[in-house]
Amino acid sequence: MTFDQALGLLVSVVGIATGGAYVPQAVRIWKRQSSDDVSIVTYLLFLGGQAIYLVYGIQISQWPLIVGMGANIAGNLAVILSALRFRSKG
């Protein structure tokens, strides 16, 4: 395995791991059935940046970046959708 291949694999693994980092927040929201203390705006800003990186990865055909950002977007959306589902109306 060349250095570039190893680096690409590492970037994919780290991207998937950081995508998984959103899971505890989504689980917490579902357990408490409340997202009042979660800033949806923050997650939307992260989502915007992740979408740009995803498009860039697609544009330059870099699968490690595409995989990593795809995982991050999935995790981020899990938090956003959970937060919207359990946002209090008051």
C-alpha positions in Angstrom: 0.0 0.0 0.0 1.4 3.4 -1.0 1.4 6.4 1.2 -1.4 8.0 -0.8 -3.5 4.9 -0.6 -3.0 4.7 3.2 -3.8 8.4 3.6 -7.0 8.0 1.5 -8.0 5.1 3.7 -7.3 7.0 6.8 -9.3 10.0 5.6 -12.3 7.7 4.9 -12.1 6.1 8.3 -11.8 9.4 10.1 -14.7 10.8 8.0 -16.9 7.9 9.0 -15.8 8.2 12.7 -16.6 11.9 12.8 -19.9 11.2 11.1 -20.6 8.8 14.0 -19.8 11.5 16.5 -23.2 13.0 15.8 -25.0 9.8 17.0 -24.8 10.5 20.8 -26.5 13.9 20.3 -29.3 12.4 18.2 -29.7 9.6 20.7 -29.9 12.1 23.6 -32.6 14.0 21.8 -34.6 10.9 21.3 -34.2 9.7 24.8 -35.2 13.0 26.3 -37.7 13.7 23.6 -36.5 17.3 23.7 -34.1 19.4 21.7 -34.7 22.8 23.4 -31.0 23.0 24.3 -29.7 22.1 20.9 -28.8 24.9 18.4 -30.2 23.8 15.1 -28.6 26.9 13.5 -25.2 25.5 14.5 -25.9 22.2 12.9 -27.3 23.9 9.7 -24.0 25.9 9.4 -22.0 22.7 9.8 -24.3 21.1 7.1 -23.6 23.9 4.7 -19.8 23.5 5.0 -20.1 19.7 4.7 -22.2 20.0 1.6 -19.5 22.3 0.0 -16.8 19.8 0.9 -18.9 17.0 -0.6 -19.4 18.8 -3.8 -15.7 19.6 -3.9 -14.9 15.9 -3.3 -17.2 15.0 -6.2 -15.7 17.6 -8.4 -12.2 16.4 -7.9 -13.2 12.7 -7.7 -11.8 12.1 -4.3 -13.6 9.1 -2.8 -12.1 9.5 0.7 -13.5 13.0 0.9 -16.9 11.9 -0.6 -17.2 9.0 1.9 -16.2 11.2 4.9 -18.5 14.1 4.1 -21.3 11.7 3.2 -21.0 10.2 6.7 -20.8 13.6 8.3 -23.9 14.8 6.4 -25.9 11.7 7.5 -24.9 12.2 11.1 -25.6 15.9 11.0 -29.0 15.3 9.4 -29.9 12.8 12.1 -29.4 15.5 14.7 -31.2 18.2 12.7 -34.2 16.0 12.0 -34.3 14.7 15.6 -34.1 18.3 16.9 -36.9 19.4 14.6 -39.0 16.4 15.6 -38.7 17.1 19.3 -38.6 20.9 19.3 -41.1 22.3 21.8 -43.8 24.6 20.4 -43.5 27.2 23.1 
